[in-house]
Amino acid sequence: MESNKEKKLISVIVPIYNVENYIEECINSILNQNYRNIEIILVDDGSKDNSGKIADRKSKEDDRIKVIHQKNSGVSTARNVGIDNAKGEYICFVDGDDYLSSNYITYLYELIEKNDADVSLTPFPRKFNNSNVLDEENGENDDIRVWEGQRAAEEMLYYNIVISPWNKMVKKEIIDKYNIRFNSKLAFGEGFNFSIDCFQRANKVAVGKKKLYNYRVDNPTSAMTKFSMKLIDGSIEAQKTIKNNLVERTPKLLKACRYANWHTYCDCLNTMIGARVNKKYTEKYREVKKVCRKDAICVVKAPIPKKEKIKGLLYFINPYMSAKLINHFRLRKFTIETDESGT
């Protein structure tokens, strides 16, 4: 067994912007990891609240914390600054309004080490809000798989893996060798692009099933909780960027890109219908709805769950009603899940 001194240094990068209500819990969850050989890089992206002050205070309590203050430049730039300052052999990312289970880093690290992988991940997080408290997951049952990098890219493009960067650990050697960075020109989808770039350079990706990343869904300041036309346009642009930047344009990857593009348009339609702005942005609504229906055929041979194929059929029949139904069931599903978690 490795001693703490022998274990490799891992850099944990946390972009911070106006999360004063959550950031201390986030930092504490990283400090309390049972994997101790870490550096925590807190990048305060010009917060207007007390987030930066809290970060500075926490850095005085533990010398593993490094705080960087910068003018507001966006989450991509903040993460890139973190990468530029990271000294660890592996890098992982945490959002400032989320928190980690105590064995999160150990789990991802061991996935990499035991499987000689370049990237490790868990496909999905646990979702929570202020009304429910999540216990530590015992996660006795696990199903570890090792994929080639191209397979991992395909799985993410088929949305069988959450598209954000925070459920993964990446070997810094790959990031440095290929100069992989978050695309600061993208308003959204920058994490999706970053992960696809990393996967395509990885020889092996180790995948486990334990849900050890706790993802907040009720932060009122989060870009994901408010409607923005930038979200719609940015998400669509992100898909074009992924396709244009493919390392290998194999038929399988191009097919997966087509599905991801369709899925993104459907997400955009769901967002517009859920926010009730389809009449306000008529032209964009018609464009999005047209793609949702026209390209729904891509689900037929896609390696996705049966329920996702059914969704594709529904979008082909009636995109508007499909979006209405999905918004209804998503709200109901989350309400049930959080109620059960809190009991």
Phi, psi and omega in degrees: 000143178284141170278168179300325181291331183276338180293148185285148178290133179240130179265128178248116185256127182235107173285136185235128173208109175052055179234039185300334180282346187234339193295326181293319176299319179299309182298316180300323181292332177281318178298329184270012177296142177285352169267116191264335186277075183228157166239139182247116182254108180263116181253103179280109186270057177069039180301142179263352178257206184267013182303313181297321179294321178296319179299316179298318179296318181293328180294333179283342181272339182210123185284001175279351183263132174238130181249133176238125177256136178215162173295151182301117183227001179101158186294327180297313179297319179300315179294322179296321176299320177299315178299316182298332182259359184284137178248356183285161176280338177230153180231139169222161186239144176226137175275145189293347178256008178250178174211163185252145166290155192295337181253019182302307184291318177303316183297310181294321179298314181292328175301317180292309186294315184287339183246010179050047185259164176262336180221144171230156181198163166241134189299325186219152177268179167261133182265143180209167171217184185293343183273351179227148179245127182268130174283164174298135179279126178285324171051047181295323180272129180220161179217092185270131179229152179240123183245156166287158183303319180296323178296318179297319178298317179298316181299322179289320179295334175270008177061028173274357174227138177300139193275356181281163183275350191276002177252025187224156170236132187235138175294125184295334179303320179292315180301317181287315184300319184256008179050049180280127180220165174284137183280105184287351178279345180271129177286328178214164178080010181293325178291323176301310180299315181300314182295317178299319178300317180293315181303317185292342178262354184272138174284319180224143174235119181267128187238122175244167187256352184294135179264098186241358175257127184254114191254121181280136181243005183238024177283111185293343180266355181291143178296337183277352180256359181235145177284140176208133176295336174297325177297317181295304182295320181293321180295319179293317179297324180298324179292321177297320181294317178302311182296318181293333185259013179301135178288315177236122183268063181285156177304322180295316180290322178294322176295319178294322177297321179297318179295315181299321178296315179297315180301319180296317177298322178294319176299320179296318178297315179302317181296316181294318179292317180298325180272356178058046180244010183297331178276337179284322180246065188302313184296314180294320179301314181295320179298312182295315181298322180298315180293320179303320181279314185297319186264009180298340180299338184294346181280343188303311182252013180285142179279071184230161179302154182302321181296330177289326176295321178297320177301319179301318178297318180296320178295326178293322182285310183204093183303319183298309181294327178298315179297320178297314180296316182295319176299319180296311184287330176295316179297316181294318181297315181294321179300315180295314182298316182288326176297318180292323181292331184273356181264000000 
